[in-house]
Amino acid sequence: MRERMLPIFLLIIATAFFGEMKVNPFESSFRFSLGSAVFFFGLIWFRTVPVIWTGVLTGLFISLFRTSIDLLMKDVSWSDSLLSHLPAACYYVAFSLFVHVLRLRNYMELPIYVALLGASIDFASNIVELFVRHLTGETIAMTHETFFMLILFGILRSFCVVGLYNILMIQQMQTLGEARRQEIERLVMMNASLYEEAFYLRKSMSHMEDITRKSYELYTRLIDGQTIEPSMALYIAEHVHEVKKDSQRILAGLSELINQERRDLYLSISELCGMVVRANKKYAELLKKEIIFQWTCDLDLSTRHVYALLSVLNNLVANAVEAIPSSGWIDLRAELDGEDIVFIVTDSGLGIPEDERDWVFQLGFTTKYDEHGNPSTGIGLTHAKEIVHSFNGKITLTTDENGRTQFQVNIPSKQL
């Protein structure tokens, strides 16, 4: 909630401040200012803010803000000043209503269309403000010059805002592209390191095969009561020691790679949830299941604990995919609940019987079997539980209001 209110607060303050950079073309309180341009930019840049509520709060604050300035700078009554600035609130409310109704945010990939639509919204909102001013007793002549000025300023402000938005987006995409390039280079280097570890692993496998053969040969000679050369036991011990050294070398290399990943990889919670959904869409297609995936994440938070969260969420969503017979839906939500980040996975599958719910997190317990009747390992949820507990969190199995199976993960945000 606090993360959502901050952009609204900044947008309101910026709109009020830039609203004082103005011209009054009709010798009245009506003005053309940069405030409306800032407000328009804020609505399309901060995609998570509620449009209508932002317009209402901005309009009310600006009316009070301008009234306060009048009381400090001019000798006017409070009621007269508020009455002269209240129509400006109608402009911002109307602007936000038009943006919401026309769903302007959905067309940001079409900049010319958005700019023209924004100019039309600006013009219509100014008409609403002038109409309200007419109702309050202000007389502003609606001539051809008036309409021309409204259209001209609407086009100028709208195209400037959309142009600035696209410039910033291009810079952001360039920055993202450079980051992706560096990520690819890092992955190439990591693959080279993995190739080296694979070489040592193949070497260890060869040693283990040799040790196995020599050990079996030693066993058969002992069974037959033959005389054993001490060198054979020494040979086995030397090769075991060699395997041990290779294993330590592989472990050190893999640990270095894992620690490097933990230092470098930094993802938003939203992007992480998207990765889980995309991966399990492919998994559902592999199993030839028609599953609709829904996910909601309004969190503007990022974490370095990417692999831990991926392991937990991917386990839960993959279990949901397997629980759905042939078709259904899966819903993944991420939200803030006080100081906790909460992940909720709900599916339309067959569910888990009441008498088995206390056992699902126990090591080795499973309800999944393949086509030959072989059970799965039953360690997935156990690992997920251990990972969540390592963050001082908790994972619970519940049901939603319709009785569908629901896994909920609560992790303190400071831990991530």
VOKE-987469 format. One record per residue (C-alpha): x, y, z; residue in one letter; residue number from 1. Coordinates in nm, 2 decimals, padded with zeros to 4 digits. Layout:
REM residues N
      px      py      pz  type  seq
       X       Y       Z     A  NUM
...
This chain:
REM residues 416
      px      py      pz  type  seq
   00.00   00.00   00.00     M    1
   00.28   00.24   00.09     R    2
   00.46   00.16  -00.24     E    3
   00.14   00.25  -00.43     R    4
   00.07   00.57  -00.24     M    5
   00.42   00.72  -00.30     L    6
   00.38   00.76  -00.68     P    7
   00.03   00.92  -00.62     I    8
   00.17   01.16  -00.37     F    9
   00.46   01.26  -00.59     L   10
   00.23   01.30  -00.89     L   11
   00.00   01.53  -00.69     I   12
   00.28   01.75  -00.56     I   13
   00.45   01.78  -00.90     A   14
   00.12   01.86  -01.07     T   15
   00.04   02.14  -00.82     A   16
   00.40   02.28  -00.85     F   17
   00.41   02.28  -01.23     F   18
   00.06   02.41  -01.24     G   19
   00.19   02.75  -01.13     E   20
   00.39   02.77  -01.45     M   21
   00.10   02.91  -01.64     K   22
  -00.06   03.16  -01.88     V   23
  -00.41   03.31  -01.83     N   24
  -00.53   03.36  -02.19     P   25
  -00.89   03.47  -02.11     F   26
  -00.83   03.72  -01.83     E   27
  -00.98   03.48  -01.57     S   28
  -00.87   03.21  -01.33     S   29
  -00.86   02.96  -01.63     F   30
  -00.50   02.88  -01.71     R   31
  -00.28   02.68  -01.95     F   32
  -00.01   02.53  -01.74     S   33
   00.25   02.25  -01.73     L   34
   00.06   02.09  -01.45     G   35
  -00.18   01.91  -01.68     S   36
   00.12   01.78  -01.89     A   37
   00.28   01.65  -01.57     V   38
  -00.04   01.49  -01.47     F   39
  -00.08   01.32  -01.81     F   40
   00.28   01.19  -01.80     F   41
   00.23   01.05  -01.44     G   42
  -00.08   00.86  -01.54     L   43
   00.10   00.68  -01.83     I   44
   00.43   00.64  -01.65     W   45
   00.30   00.50  -01.32     F   46
   00.10   00.22  -01.46     R   47
  -00.01   00.08  -01.12     T   48
  -00.17   00.39  -00.98     V   49
  -00.56   00.40  -00.99     P   50
  -00.65   00.65  -01.25     V   51
  -00.98   00.78  -01.12     I   52
  -00.88   00.81  -00.76     W   53
  -00.56   00.99  -00.86     T   54
  -00.76   01.24  -01.06     G   55
  -01.00   01.31  -00.77     V   56
  -00.72   01.35  -00.52     L   57
  -00.52   01.57  -00.76     T   58
  -00.82   01.79  -00.83     G   59
  -00.90   01.84  -00.46     L   60
  -00.54   01.91  -00.36     F   61
  -00.49   02.16  -00.65     I   62
  -00.80   02.35  -00.56     S   63
  -00.69   02.39  -00.19     L   64
  -00.33   02.46  -00.30     F   65
  -00.42   02.74  -00.53     R   66
  -00.67   02.88  -00.27     T   67
  -00.40   02.88  -00.01     S   68
  -00.17   03.08  -00.24     I   69
  -00.44   03.33  -00.31     D   70
  -00.50   03.38   00.06     L   71
  -00.13   03.44   00.12     L   72
  -00.07   03.66  -00.19     M   73
  -00.40   03.84  -00.24     K   74
  -00.67   04.01  -00.04     D   75
  -00.96   03.78  -00.13     V   76
  -01.21   03.58   00.07     S   77
  -01.16   03.21   00.12     W   78
  -01.50   03.12  -00.04     S   79
  -01.44   03.33  -00.35     D   80
  -01.09   03.19  -00.41     S   81
  -01.21   02.83  -00.37     L   82
  -01.50   02.89  -00.60     L   83
  -01.26   03.03  -00.87     S   84
  -01.03   02.73  -00.85     H   85
  -01.28   02.45  -00.80     L   86
  -01.34   02.42  -01.17     P   87
  -00.98   02.32  -01.21     A   88
  -01.05   02.02  -01.00     A   89
  -01.32   01.93  -01.25     C   90
  -01.05   01.94  -01.53     Y   91
  -00.84   01.67  -01.35     Y   92
  -01.13   01.45  -01.26     V   93
  -01.27   01.47  -01.62     A   94
  -00.92   01.40  -01.76     F   95
  -00.88   01.09  -01.54     S   96
  -01.23   00.97  -01.63     L   97
  -01.16   01.00  -02.00     F   98
  -00.82   00.82  -01.97     V   99
  -00.99   00.53  -01.77     H  100
  -01.29   00.50  -02.01     V  101
  -01.08   00.51  -02.33     L  102
  -00.83   00.27  -02.17     R  103
  -00.55   00.49  -02.30     L  104
  -00.28   00.29  -02.11     R  105
  -00.35  -00.01  -02.33     N  106
  -00.23   00.16  -02.65     Y  107
   00.12   00.29  -02.54     M  108
   00.28   00.09  -02.81     E  109
   00.10   00.33  -03.06     L  110
   00.26   00.67  -02.97     P  111
   00.09   00.87  -03.25     I  112
  -00.25   00.73  -03.15     Y  113
  -00.19   00.80  -02.79     V  114
  -00.08   01.15  -02.86     A  115
  -00.39   01.23  -03.06     L  116
  -00.61   01.06  -02.80     L  117
  -00.43   01.26  -02.53     G  118
  -00.49   01.59  -02.72     A  119
  -00.86   01.50  -02.75     S  120
  -00.88   01.42  -02.38     I  121
  -00.71   01.75  -02.29     D  122
  -00.94   01.95  -02.52     F  123
  -01.25   01.77  -02.38     A  124
  -01.14   01.83  -02.02     S  125
  -01.08   02.20  -02.08     N  126
  -01.43   02.22  -02.22     I  127
  -01.56   02.06  -01.90     V  128
  -01.37   02.31  -01.69     E  129
  -01.50   02.61  -01.90     L  130
  -01.85   02.48  -01.87     F  131
  -01.82   02.45  -01.49     V  132
  -01.68   02.81  -01.48     R  133
  -01.98   02.92  -01.68     H  134
  -02.20   02.77  -01.42     L  135
  -02.02   02.95  -01.14     T  136
  -02.07   03.29  -01.31     G  137
  -01.74   03.34  -01.51     E  138
  -01.80   03.47  -01.86     T  139
  -01.55   03.33  -02.11     I  140
  -01.65   03.38  -02.48     A  141
  -01.64   03.06  -02.67     M  142
  -01.51   03.19  -03.00     T  143
  -01.32   03.03  -03.28     H  144
  -01.00   03.17  -03.13     E  145
  -01.09   03.00  -02.80     T  146
  -01.14   02.66  -02.95     F  147
  -00.82   02.71  -03.16     F  148
  -00.62   02.78  -02.84     M  149
  -00.77   02.48  -02.66     L  150
  -00.68   02.25  -02.95     I  151
  -00.33   02.40  -03.00     L  152
  -00.24   02.37  -02.63     F  153
  -00.39   02.02  -02.61     G  154
  -00.18   01.90  -02.91     I  155
   00.14   02.07  -02.78     L  156
   00.11   01.92  -02.43     R  157
   00.00   01.58  -02.54     S  158
   00.27   01.53  -02.81     F  159
   00.54   01.66  -02.57     C  160
   00.43   01.42  -02.30     V  161
   00.41   01.12  -02.53     V  162
   00.75   01.22  -02.69     G  163
   00.92   01.24  -02.35     L  164
   00.76   00.91  -02.25     Y  165
   00.90   00.73  -02.55     N  166
   01.24   00.89  -02.52     I  167
   01.26   00.76  -02.16     L  168
   01.13   00.42  -02.27     M  169
   01.39   00.40  -02.55     I  170
   01.67   00.48  -02.30     Q  171
   01.53   00.22  -02.06     Q  172
   01.52  -00.04  -02.34     M  173
   01.88   00.05  -02.44     Q  174
   01.99   00.01  -02.08     T  175
   01.80  -00.32  -02.06     L  176
   01.96  -00.44  -02.38     G  177
   02.31  -00.36  -02.25     E  178
   02.22  -00.55  -01.93     A  179
   02.10  -00.85  -02.14     R  180
   02.42  -00.84  -02.34     R  181
   02.63  -00.85  -02.03     Q  182
   02.40  -01.13  -01.89     E  183
   02.46  -01.33  -02.21     I  184
   02.84  -01.28  -02.18     E  185
   02.82  -01.39  -01.82     R  186
   02.62  -01.70  -01.91     L  187
   02.88  -01.79  -02.18     V  188
   03.16  -01.77  -01.93     M  189
   02.95  -01.97  -01.68     M  190
   02.89  -02.24  -01.95     N  191
   03.27  -02.25  -02.01     A  192
   03.32  -02.31  -01.64     S  193
   03.05  -02.58  -01.64     L  194
   03.23  -02.75  -01.93     Y  195
   03.54  -02.76  -01.72     E  196
   03.35  -02.91  -01.43     E  197
   03.19  -03.16  -01.66     A  198
   03.54  -03.27  -01.78     F  199
   03.64  -03.34  -01.42     Y  200
   03.31  -03.52  -01.36     L  201
   03.37  -03.75  -01.66     R  202
   03.72  -03.82  -01.53     K  203
   03.57  -03.91  -01.18     S  204
   03.31  -04.14  -01.35     M  205
   03.60  -04.32  -01.53     S  206
   03.78  -04.36  -01.20     H  207
   03.47  -04.49  -01.02     M  208
   03.41  -04.75  -01.29     E  209
   03.77  -04.86  -01.25     D  210
   03.73  -04.87  -00.87     I  211
   03.41  -05.07  -00.91     T  212
   03.58  -05.32  -01.13     R  213
   03.88  -05.36  -00.91     K  214
   03.66  -05.38  -00.60     S  215
   03.45  -05.66  -00.75     Y  216
   03.77  -05.84  -00.86     E  217
   03.90  -05.81  -00.50     L  218
   03.57  -05.94  -00.37     Y  219
   03.57  -06.25  -00.60     T  220
   03.93  -06.34  -00.50     R  221
   03.84  -06.31  -00.13     L  222
   03.54  -06.54  -00.19     I  223
   03.76  -06.79  -00.37     D  224
   04.02  -06.77  -00.09     G  225
   04.30  -06.65  -00.32     Q  226
   04.60  -06.47  -00.21     T  227
   04.55  -06.09  -00.24     I  228
   04.83  -05.86  -00.34     E  229
   04.85  -05.56  -00.11     P  230
   04.90  -05.34  -00.41     S  231
   04.54  -05.41  -00.52     M  232
   04.40  -05.26  -00.20     A  233
   04.65  -04.97  -00.24     L  234
   04.53  -04.92  -00.60     Y  235
   04.17  -04.89  -00.49     I  236
   04.26  -04.65  -00.20     A  237
   04.46  -04.43  -00.44     E  238
   04.18  -04.41  -00.69     H  239
   03.92  -04.34  -00.42     V  240
   04.15  -04.05  -00.30     H  241
   04.17  -03.93  -00.66     E  242
   03.79  -03.93  -00.69     V  243
   03.77  -03.74  -00.36     K  244
   04.00  -03.47  -00.49     K  245
   03.81  -03.44  -00.82     D  246
   03.48  -03.42  -00.62     S  247
   03.62  -03.14  -00.40     Q  248
   03.74  -02.96  -00.72     R  249
   03.39  -02.99  -00.88     I  250
   03.22  -02.88  -00.56     L  251
   03.45  -02.57  -00.53     A  252
   03.38  -02.48  -00.89     G  253
   03.00  -02.52  -00.86     L  254
   02.99  -02.33  -00.53     S  255
   03.18  -02.04  -00.69     E  256
   02.93  -02.04  -00.98     L  257
   02.63  -02.05  -00.74     I  258
   02.78  -01.77  -00.53     N  259
   02.85  -01.56  -00.84     Q  260
   02.48  -01.60  -00.94     E  261
   02.37  -01.49  -00.60     R  262
   02.58  -01.17  -00.63     R  263
   02.49  -01.07  -00.98     D  264
   02.13  -01.18  -01.05     L  265
   01.87  -00.93  -00.93     Y  266
   01.51  -00.96  -01.05     L  267
   01.18  -00.79  -00.96     S  268
   00.91  -01.01  -00.80     I  269
   00.69  -00.94  -01.09     S  270
   00.94  -01.07  -01.35     E  271
   01.01  -01.37  -01.13     L  272
   00.64  -01.46  -01.12     C  273
   00.63  -01.42  -01.50     G  274
   00.92  -01.66  -01.54     M  275
   00.74  -01.92  -01.33     V  276
   00.42  -01.89  -01.53     V  277
   00.60  -01.91  -01.87     R  278
   00.80  -02.21  -01.76     A  279
   00.49  -02.40  -01.65     N  280
   00.29  -02.31  -01.96     K  281
   00.56  -02.51  -02.15     K  282
   00.53  -02.78  -01.89     Y  283
   00.15  -02.80  -01.94     A  284
   00.19  -02.81  -02.32     E  285
   00.44  -03.09  -02.27     L  286
   00.18  -03.29  -02.07     L  287
  -00.08  -03.20  -02.34     K  288
  -00.30  -03.01  -02.09     K  289
  -00.51  -02.71  -02.17     E  290
  -00.45  -02.48  -01.87     I  291
  -00.52  -02.11  -01.84     I  292
  -00.26  -01.93  -01.63     F  293
  -00.35  -01.61  -01.44     Q  294
  -00.10  -01.42  -01.24     W  295
  -00.12  -01.09  -01.05     T  296
   00.17  -00.90  -00.90     C  297
   00.15  -00.52  -00.82     D  298
   00.47  -00.52  -00.61     L  299
   00.74  -00.28  -00.71     D  300
   01.00  -00.49  -00.52     L  301
   01.31  -00.68  -00.63     S  302
   01.53  -00.95  -00.48     T  303
   01.86  -01.13  -00.51     R  304
   01.72  -01.45  -00.38     H  305
   01.60  -01.55  -00.72     V  306
   01.68  -01.92  -00.73     Y  307
   01.53  -01.99  -00.38     A  308
   01.20  -01.82  -00.48     L  309
   01.20  -01.98  -00.82     L  310
   01.25  -02.32  -00.66     S  311
   00.95  -02.27  -00.42     V  312
   00.71  -02.11  -00.67     L  313
   00.80  -02.34  -00.96     N  314
   00.74  -02.64  -00.73     N  315
   00.40  -02.52  -00.62     L  316
   00.28  -02.43  -00.98     V  317
   00.42  -02.75  -01.13     A  318
   00.23  -02.95  -00.87     N  319
  -00.08  -02.76  -00.97     A  320
  -00.02  -02.84  -01.33     V  321
   00.01  -03.21  -01.24     E  322
  -00.30  -03.20  -01.03     A  323
  -00.52  -03.08  -01.32     I  324
  -00.65  -03.38  -01.52     P  325
  -00.67  -03.24  -01.87     S  326
  -00.79  -02.88  -01.86     S  327
  -00.84  -02.61  -01.60     G  328
  -00.68  -02.29  -01.46     W  329
  -00.40  -02.19  -01.22     I  330
  -00.38  -01.86  -01.04     D  331
  -00.06  -01.71  -00.90     L  332
  -00.08  -01.40  -00.68     R  333
   00.19  -01.19  -00.51     A  334
   00.09  -00.92  -00.27     E  335
   00.20  -00.74   00.05     L  336
   00.04  -00.82   00.38     D  337
   00.19  -00.59   00.64     G  338
   00.56  -00.67   00.65     E  339
   00.52  -01.00   00.46     D  340
   00.53  -01.08   00.09     I  341
   00.26  -01.33   00.03     V  342
   00.25  -01.57  -00.27     F  343
  -00.08  -01.76  -00.33     I  344
  -00.11  -02.05  -00.57     V  345
  -00.47  -02.17  -00.65     T  346
  -00.57  -02.43  -00.90     D  347
  -00.89  -02.60  -01.03     S  348
  -00.75  -02.95  -00.99     G  349
  -00.90  -03.24  -00.80     L  350
  -00.76  -03.11  -00.47     G  351
  -00.60  -03.29  -00.18     I  352
  -00.83  -03.50   00.05     P  353
  -00.88  -03.37   00.40     E  354
  -00.71  -03.66   00.57     D  355
  -00.39  -03.62   00.36     E  356
  -00.34  -03.25   00.41     R  357
  -00.14  -03.29   00.73     D  358
   00.11  -03.52   00.55     W  359
   00.19  -03.32   00.23     V  360
   00.50  -03.16   00.37     F  361
   00.64  -03.49   00.51     Q  362
   00.95  -03.63   00.34     L  363
   00.86  -03.91   00.10     G  364
   00.48  -03.86   00.11     F  365
   00.33  -03.83  -00.24     T  366
  -00.01  -03.85  -00.41     T  367
   00.14  -03.86  -00.76     K  368
   00.21  -04.18  -00.96     Y  369
   00.32  -04.23  -01.32     D  370
   00.14  -04.44  -01.58     E  371
   00.33  -04.75  -01.45     H  372
   00.22  -04.70  -01.10     G  373
   00.55  -04.58  -00.97     N  374
   00.53  -04.30  -00.71     P  375
   00.72  -03.97  -00.73     S  376
   01.00  -03.90  -00.48     T  377
   00.78  -03.69  -00.25     G  378
   01.05  -03.44  -00.17     I  379
   00.94  -03.13  -00.36     G  380
   00.71  -02.98  -00.10     L  381
   00.96  -03.08   00.17     T  382
   01.23  -02.88   00.00     H  383
   01.00  -02.59  -00.06     A  384
   00.91  -02.59   00.31     K  385
   01.27  -02.59   00.41     E  386
   01.36  -02.30   00.18     I  387
   01.07  -02.09   00.31     V  388
   01.17  -02.16   00.67     H  389
   01.52  -02.05   00.59     S  390
   01.38  -01.70   00.53     F  391
   01.18  -01.72   00.86     N  392
   00.86  -01.76   00.66     G  393
   00.59  -02.02   00.65     K  394
   00.40  -02.22   00.39     I  395
   00.05  -02.34   00.45     T  396
  -00.20  -02.56   00.26     L  397
  -00.55  -02.40   00.27     T  398
  -00.86  -02.37   00.05     T  399
  -01.02  -02.07  -00.11     D  400
  -01.38  -01.97  -00.06     E  401
  -01.49  -02.23  -00.32     N  402
  -01.30  -02.51  -00.15     G  403
  -01.02  -02.53  -00.41     R  404
  -00.66  -02.62  -00.30     T  405
  -00.45  -02.32  -00.22     Q  406
  -00.09  -02.30  -00.11     F  407
   00.01  -01.98   00.06     Q  408
   00.37  -01.87   00.12     V  409
   00.44  -01.59   00.37     N  410
   00.80  -01.44   00.37     I  411
   00.91  -01.13   00.56     P  412
   00.99  -00.87   00.30     S  413
   01.31  -00.77   00.48     K  414
   01.44  -01.13   00.43     Q  415
   01.43  -01.09   00.05     L  416
